[in-house]
Amino acid sequence: MQRAAARVLRGARTPQVLNSSVRTPPVRTPPVRSPPVRARSAPADTAPLGLLYERHGEPAAVVQLKDLEEPKLGDCDVHVKMLAAPINPADINMIQGTYPLLSPLPAVGGNEGVGEVLEVGRRVAALKPGDWVIPADAGLGDSIIQNAANSGVGQAVIQIARASGIKSINVVRNRPDLPKLVERLMALGADHVITEEMLRKPEMKDIFKSIPRPKLALNCVGGKSTTEMLRHLQPKGTMVTYGGMAKQPVMVPVSAFIFRDVRLRGFWMTQWRKEHAQDQESVAAMMEALCQLIRRGQLTAPACTELPLQHYRAALQDCMKPFVSSKQILLL
């Protein structure tokens, strides 16, 4: 059952607990990409064992009991020895390769169980050795997809999603310095950064083997790429449009409405402020939540270029240039 321990180590390392002033949250089961294991427990001083499969097929033929590597315990990690775990029909289907969501191979089967905490990192306060734990969030969790991910809003969405435990798929336009942009967005917490062209390629299926299809899409571009982004939403998923940089309409296939019941919404900040003018309590709560993320270092301002007010023409020109991710700031 020790593979689960390795995965909880990783799953417990959330953005919230990286700050010393934040209390460690309850242990959460990691994503399905490496779920808990069906294996006999091993003493703490021996190599952990796990039921591993390196190819899909009939479980009895492809699953093997193997020694597994145990990750080093970090300050915010929890080492859990799995005590018992059920074998569910979905587990069998995943091993067979017939389940809609598949773990990258090699993988360990299973997604549920009960475990005992063996040791905790020095910054973990909510758990102690000897505690029994169960998965608090089995499965793949939630995800979001957005275009213009390098924009100021896009960078904020990446960070807020990461802090909330939500996976993000981030679409950007192809450009000469694409590798550099991808590296920067990944450093902010992006799980996937892809180009608009990739939205139409079969390789998109590989992404959804390890994370769920998104329930929410954020669109500020419009046009063909937005239509392609919409295709990857879950049934009953929602796309919110808050901009139209491509100056092209949002085109939605009729089948998306009939067979998948997708929902389209709009967002206009000016109107939102009017509607919430009398709800200052909710607005204040939202602002406080954002300020907390900023204090913890989980939400930072986008890259910006500061210019004296006298250089406003240069700032305006740079704002109109393609592939410029830096926000122009005029200093008064």
KOLMILUM-182062 format. One record per residue (C-alpha): x, y, z; residue number from 1. Coordinates in Angstrom, 2 decimals, m for minus. Layout:
% KOLMILUM-182062
MIMAR      east     north        up   resi
MIMAR         X         Y         Z    NUM
...
% end
This chain:
% KOLMILUM-182062
MIMAR      east     north        up   resi
MIMAR      0.00      0.00      0.00      1
MIMAR      3.04      2.24      0.05      2
MIMAR      2.54      3.72     m3.38      3
MIMAR     m0.35      5.65     m1.92      4
MIMAR      2.02      7.03      0.66      5
MIMAR      4.23      8.33     m2.10      6
MIMAR      1.31      9.93     m3.82      7
MIMAR     m0.07     11.57     m0.71      8
MIMAR      3.36     13.08     m0.24      9
MIMAR      2.95     14.83     m3.54     10
MIMAR     m0.75     15.52     m3.17     11
MIMAR     m0.31     17.18      0.19     12
MIMAR      2.10     19.72     m1.26     13
MIMAR     m0.44     22.39     m2.12     14
MIMAR      0.30     26.09     m2.63     15
MIMAR     m1.41     26.99      0.65     16
MIMAR      0.98     25.05      2.84     17
MIMAR      4.13     26.37      1.24     18
MIMAR      3.75     29.48      3.40     19
MIMAR      4.78     28.97      6.98     20
MIMAR      1.87     31.04      8.30     21
MIMAR     m0.76     28.82      6.71     22
MIMAR     m2.18     25.90      8.59     23
MIMAR     m1.83     22.60      6.75     24
MIMAR     m5.11     21.44      5.21     25
MIMAR     m6.46     17.88      5.55     26
MIMAR     m4.66     15.30      3.46     27
MIMAR     m6.17     15.00      0.02     28
MIMAR     m5.87     12.08     m2.30     29
MIMAR     m3.78     12.90     m5.35     30
MIMAR     m5.10     12.91     m8.90     31
MIMAR     m5.97      9.67    m10.69     32
MIMAR     m2.70      9.82    m12.64     33
MIMAR     m1.16      7.84     m9.73     34
MIMAR     m3.95      6.58     m7.46     35
MIMAR     m3.73      4.59     m4.24     36
MIMAR     m2.47      1.04     m4.54     37
MIMAR     m3.83     m2.41     m3.82     38
MIMAR     m0.83     m3.96     m2.09     39
MIMAR      0.07     m5.50      1.21     40
MIMAR      1.50     m3.11      3.77     41
MIMAR      5.21     m3.05      4.40     42
MIMAR      7.02     m2.07      7.59     43
MIMAR      8.33      1.48      7.61     44
MIMAR     11.95      0.30      7.35     45
MIMAR     11.44     m1.86      4.26     46
MIMAR     10.91     m0.95      0.62     47
MIMAR      7.26     m0.06     m0.11     48
MIMAR      5.34     m2.45     m2.32     49
MIMAR      2.79     m1.59     m4.97     50
MIMAR      0.62     m3.27     m7.55     51
MIMAR      1.97     m1.82    m10.77     52
MIMAR      0.87     m2.26    m14.37     53
MIMAR      3.03     m1.16    m17.29     54
MIMAR      0.54     m1.96    m20.05     55
MIMAR     m3.21     m2.30    m20.35     56
MIMAR     m4.85     m5.71    m20.39     57
MIMAR     m6.56     m8.21    m18.16     58
MIMAR     m5.64     m7.29    m14.57     59
MIMAR     m4.43    m10.73    m13.55     60
MIMAR     m2.04    m10.78    m16.48     61
MIMAR     m0.62     m7.26    m16.38     62
MIMAR     m0.58     m6.27    m12.68     63
MIMAR      2.61     m7.09    m10.76     64
MIMAR      3.66     m6.64     m7.15     65
MIMAR      6.84     m4.57     m7.18     66
MIMAR      9.09     m2.56     m4.91     67
MIMAR      8.43      1.16     m5.25     68
MIMAR     10.61      4.18     m4.63     69
MIMAR      9.60      6.25     m1.61     70
MIMAR      9.92     10.02     m2.07     71
MIMAR     11.81     12.06      0.49     72
MIMAR      9.54     13.66      3.09     73
MIMAR      9.28     17.42      2.64     74
MIMAR      8.32     20.06      5.21     75
MIMAR      4.69     20.13      4.04     76
MIMAR      4.37     16.42      3.22     77
MIMAR      2.56     13.55      4.89     78
MIMAR      3.80      9.96      4.70     79
MIMAR      0.86      7.55      4.71     80
MIMAR      0.94      3.74      4.77     81
MIMAR     m2.18      2.38      3.11     82
MIMAR     m3.93     m0.18      5.26     83
MIMAR     m6.79     m1.35      3.04     84
MIMAR     m8.25     m0.46     m0.33     85
MIMAR    m11.25     m1.78     m2.27     86
MIMAR    m11.13     m2.95     m5.86     87
MIMAR    m13.86     m1.12     m7.75     88
MIMAR    m15.20     m1.77    m11.26     89
MIMAR    m13.68      1.52    m12.41     90
MIMAR    m10.27      0.31    m11.22     91
MIMAR    m10.57     m2.79    m13.40     92
MIMAR    m11.60     m0.71    m16.39     93
MIMAR     m8.61      1.58    m15.96     94
MIMAR     m6.22     m1.38    m15.92     95
MIMAR     m7.94     m2.81    m18.99     96
MIMAR     m7.61      0.55    m20.73     97
MIMAR    m11.34      0.91    m21.36     98
MIMAR    m12.06      3.69    m18.83     99
MIMAR    m12.61      7.22    m20.24    100
MIMAR     m9.77      8.59    m18.07    101
MIMAR     m6.51      6.65    m17.98    102
MIMAR     m3.37      7.09    m15.90    103
MIMAR     m0.02      7.49    m17.67    104
MIMAR      1.88      4.21    m17.70    105
MIMAR      3.37      2.72    m15.65    106
MIMAR      0.60      3.21    m13.12    107
MIMAR     m0.71      1.87     m9.82    108
MIMAR     m4.32      0.76     m9.73    109
MIMAR     m7.03      2.01     m7.44    110
MIMAR     m8.54      5.22     m6.15    111
MIMAR     m9.88      4.58     m2.66    112
MIMAR     m8.69      3.25      0.66    113
MIMAR     m7.76      3.94      4.27    114
MIMAR     m4.25      4.64      5.50    115
MIMAR     m2.24      5.37      8.61    116
MIMAR     m0.03      8.44      8.95    117
MIMAR      3.56      7.32      9.56    118
MIMAR      5.29     10.70      9.69    119
MIMAR      4.62     14.33      8.85    120
MIMAR      6.75     17.24      7.71    121
MIMAR      7.73     19.86     10.25    122
MIMAR      5.18     22.37      8.91    123
MIMAR      2.23     19.97      9.06    124
MIMAR     m0.08     20.78     11.96    125
MIMAR     m3.39     19.12     11.10    126
MIMAR     m2.14     15.51     11.27    127
MIMAR      0.16     13.41     13.44    128
MIMAR      1.65      9.90     13.24    129
MIMAR     m0.94      7.24     14.03    130
MIMAR     m3.90      9.13     12.53    131
MIMAR     m6.03      7.19     10.09    132
MIMAR     m6.97      9.00      6.89    133
MIMAR     m9.19      8.40      3.90    134
MIMAR     m9.23     10.16      0.52    135
MIMAR    m10.96     13.51      0.85    136
MIMAR    m11.17     14.14     m2.87    137
MIMAR    m10.90     10.94     m4.88    138
MIMAR    m10.74     11.26     m8.62    139
MIMAR     m9.21     13.78    m10.95    140
MIMAR    m10.62     16.92     m9.41    141
MIMAR    m11.66     19.93    m11.48    142
MIMAR    m10.04     21.74    m14.35    143
MIMAR    m10.45     24.95    m16.31    144
MIMAR     m9.49     25.95    m19.84    145
MIMAR     m8.82     29.50    m21.00    146
MIMAR     m7.45     31.35    m24.01    147
MIMAR     m5.18     34.40    m23.95    148
MIMAR     m3.55     32.73    m20.98    149
MIMAR     m0.57     35.11    m21.13    150
MIMAR     m2.78     38.15    m20.50    151
MIMAR     m3.04     39.79    m17.10    152
MIMAR     m6.34     38.03    m16.44    153
MIMAR     m4.94     34.76    m17.74    154
MIMAR     m1.95     34.89    m15.41    155
MIMAR     m4.24     35.60    m12.45    156
MIMAR     m6.50     32.69    m13.39    157
MIMAR     m3.51     30.34    m13.48    158
MIMAR     m2.44     31.34     m9.99    159
MIMAR     m5.91     31.34     m8.43    160
MIMAR     m6.65     27.94     m9.96    161
MIMAR     m3.39     26.54     m8.62    162
MIMAR     m4.10     27.88     m5.13    163
MIMAR     m7.59     26.35     m5.30    164
MIMAR     m6.39     22.92     m6.40    165
MIMAR     m7.87     23.29     m9.90    166
MIMAR     m5.92     22.15    m12.94    167
MIMAR     m5.56     24.70    m15.74    168
MIMAR     m5.25     24.23    m19.50    169
MIMAR     m3.93     27.43    m21.01    170
MIMAR     m4.20     28.37    m24.67    171
MIMAR     m1.87     30.90    m26.28    172
MIMAR     m1.12     31.98    m29.83    173
MIMAR      1.92     30.48    m31.50    174
MIMAR      4.86     32.90    m31.51    175
MIMAR      8.64     33.00    m31.98    176
MIMAR      9.38     32.95    m28.25    177
MIMAR      6.81     30.25    m27.40    178
MIMAR      9.16     28.08    m25.26    179
MIMAR     10.01     31.09    m23.10    180
MIMAR      6.33     31.94    m22.64    181
MIMAR      5.46     28.35    m21.78    182
MIMAR      8.22     28.28    m19.17    183
MIMAR      6.96     31.50    m17.60    184
MIMAR      3.34     30.33    m17.39    185
MIMAR      4.36     26.95    m16.01    186
MIMAR      6.36     28.76    m13.33    187
MIMAR      3.15     30.57    m12.33    188
MIMAR      1.42     27.23    m11.84    189
MIMAR     m0.04     26.32    m15.24    190
MIMAR     m0.58     22.57    m15.67    191
MIMAR     m0.69     22.66    m19.48    192
MIMAR      0.18     25.39    m21.98    193
MIMAR     m0.87     24.73    m25.57    194
MIMAR     m1.26     26.68    m28.79    195
MIMAR     m4.52     27.39    m30.56    196
MIMAR     m3.48     24.94    m33.28    197
MIMAR     m3.15     22.10    m30.77    198
MIMAR     m6.80     22.48    m29.78    199
MIMAR     m7.68     20.76    m33.05    200
MIMAR     m5.14     17.94    m32.79    201
MIMAR     m5.66     14.37    m31.50    202
MIMAR     m2.91     14.95    m28.93    203
MIMAR     m5.47     16.82    m26.82    204
MIMAR     m6.78     13.40    m25.75    205
MIMAR     m3.50     12.75    m23.97    206
MIMAR     m4.10     15.71    m21.67    207
MIMAR     m7.45     14.32    m20.57    208
MIMAR     m5.94     11.00    m19.55    209
MIMAR     m4.54     12.65    m16.45    210
MIMAR     m7.00     15.49    m15.76    211
MIMAR    m10.76     15.77    m16.32    212
MIMAR    m12.32     17.71    m19.12    213
MIMAR    m12.99     21.23    m17.85    214
MIMAR    m16.31     22.37    m16.48    215
MIMAR    m15.44     25.99    m17.19    216
MIMAR    m13.93     27.79    m20.17    217
MIMAR    m12.90     31.44    m20.11    218
MIMAR    m12.89     33.19    m23.47    219
MIMAR    m11.62     36.65    m24.33    220
MIMAR    m10.65     35.97    m27.96    221
MIMAR    m13.57     34.70    m30.03    222
MIMAR    m13.43     33.20    m33.48    223
MIMAR    m12.37     29.72    m34.52    224
MIMAR    m10.08     28.98    m31.60    225
MIMAR    m12.92     29.64    m29.17    226
MIMAR    m15.12     27.14    m31.02    227
MIMAR    m12.37     24.55    m30.72    228
MIMAR    m11.90     25.30    m27.03    229
MIMAR    m15.62     24.82    m26.47    230
MIMAR    m15.41     21.28    m27.87    231
MIMAR    m13.32     20.19    m24.92    232
MIMAR    m15.82     21.20    m22.23    233
MIMAR    m17.61     18.57    m20.19    234
MIMAR    m21.31     18.04    m20.90    235
MIMAR    m23.23     20.85    m19.18    236
MIMAR    m19.99     22.82    m19.02    237
MIMAR    m20.03     26.61    m19.15    238
MIMAR    m18.07     29.04    m21.28    239
MIMAR    m17.84     32.62    m20.03    240
MIMAR    m16.89     35.27    m22.57    241
MIMAR    m15.37     38.45    m21.17    242
MIMAR    m13.57     39.80    m24.23    243
MIMAR    m13.26     39.52    m28.00    244
MIMAR     m9.72     40.38    m29.03    245
MIMAR    m10.03     38.60    m32.37    246
MIMAR    m13.08     40.73    m33.20    247
MIMAR    m14.77     37.60    m34.51    248
MIMAR    m18.06     36.05    m33.37    249
MIMAR    m18.31     33.02    m31.12    250
MIMAR    m19.54     30.17    m33.31    251
MIMAR    m21.13     27.21    m31.52    252
MIMAR    m22.11     23.94    m33.24    253
MIMAR    m25.78     23.04    m32.78    254
MIMAR    m24.69     19.61    m31.52    255
MIMAR    m22.94     21.24    m28.56    256
MIMAR    m26.28     22.59    m27.37    257
MIMAR    m28.41     19.53    m28.15    258
MIMAR    m26.17     16.64    m27.16    259
MIMAR    m23.86     18.22    m24.60    260
MIMAR    m26.04     20.98    m23.18    261
MIMAR    m23.17     23.47    m22.93    262
MIMAR    m23.96     26.90    m21.48    263
MIMAR    m22.70     30.25    m22.72    264
MIMAR    m22.48     33.23    m20.42    265
MIMAR    m21.08     36.73    m20.65    266
MIMAR    m19.19     38.84    m18.13    267
MIMAR    m18.82     42.61    m18.18    268
MIMAR    m17.04     44.12    m15.20    269
MIMAR    m18.96     47.41    m15.38    270
MIMAR    m22.30     45.63    m15.21    271
MIMAR    m21.06     43.27    m12.51    272
MIMAR    m20.09     46.22    m10.32    273
MIMAR    m23.52     47.77    m10.76    274
MIMAR    m25.27     44.55     m9.84    275
MIMAR    m23.14     44.07     m6.73    276
MIMAR    m23.08     47.70     m5.59    277
MIMAR    m25.44     46.87     m2.72    278
MIMAR    m23.68     43.64     m1.81    279
MIMAR    m20.58     45.10     m0.24    280
MIMAR    m20.19     42.19      2.15    281
MIMAR    m19.69     39.66     m0.65    282
MIMAR    m17.40     42.00     m2.56    283
MIMAR    m15.31     42.60      0.56    284
MIMAR    m15.08     38.85      1.18    285
MIMAR    m13.88     38.30     m2.37    286
MIMAR    m11.28     41.06     m2.11    287
MIMAR    m10.06     39.70      1.22    288
MIMAR     m9.65     36.23     m0.29    289
MIMAR     m7.56     37.71     m3.11    290
MIMAR     m5.51     39.76     m0.66    291
MIMAR     m4.81     36.62      1.34    292
MIMAR     m3.43     34.96     m1.80    293
MIMAR     m1.23     38.00     m2.43    294
MIMAR      0.09     37.97      1.14    295
MIMAR      0.96     34.30      0.80    296
MIMAR      2.78     34.90     m2.46    297
MIMAR      0.27     32.78     m4.38    298
MIMAR     m1.00     35.66     m6.52    299
MIMAR      1.42     38.11     m8.10    300
MIMAR      1.00     40.95    m10.57    301
MIMAR      1.62     40.23    m14.25    302
MIMAR      4.83     41.29    m15.91    303
MIMAR      4.76     45.04    m16.48    304
MIMAR      6.75     47.82    m18.09    305
MIMAR      6.84     51.08    m16.16    306
MIMAR      7.05     54.28    m18.20    307
MIMAR      6.85     57.97    m17.28    308
MIMAR      3.57     59.61    m18.20    309
MIMAR      5.40     61.61    m20.86    310
MIMAR      6.12     58.39    m22.74    311
MIMAR      2.47     57.54    m23.14    312
MIMAR      2.75     57.29    m26.92    313
MIMAR      5.32     54.53    m26.66    314
MIMAR      3.15     52.76    m24.11    315
MIMAR      0.11     52.97    m26.38    316
MIMAR      2.10     51.64    m29.33    317
MIMAR      3.45     48.74    m27.32    318
MIMAR     m0.07     47.87    m26.17    319
MIMAR     m1.05     47.39    m29.81    320
MIMAR      1.87     45.16    m30.73    321
MIMAR      1.24     41.42    m31.13    322
MIMAR      2.68     38.91    m28.67    323
MIMAR      3.40     41.51    m25.98    324
MIMAR      2.60     40.02    m22.57    325
MIMAR      3.92     42.90    m20.49    326
MIMAR      1.38     45.30    m19.04    327
MIMAR      2.19     48.93    m19.75    328
MIMAR      2.20     51.03    m16.56    329
MIMAR      2.30     54.81    m16.72    330
MIMAR      3.96     56.49    m13.75    331
MIMAR      2.34     59.82    m12.88    332
% end
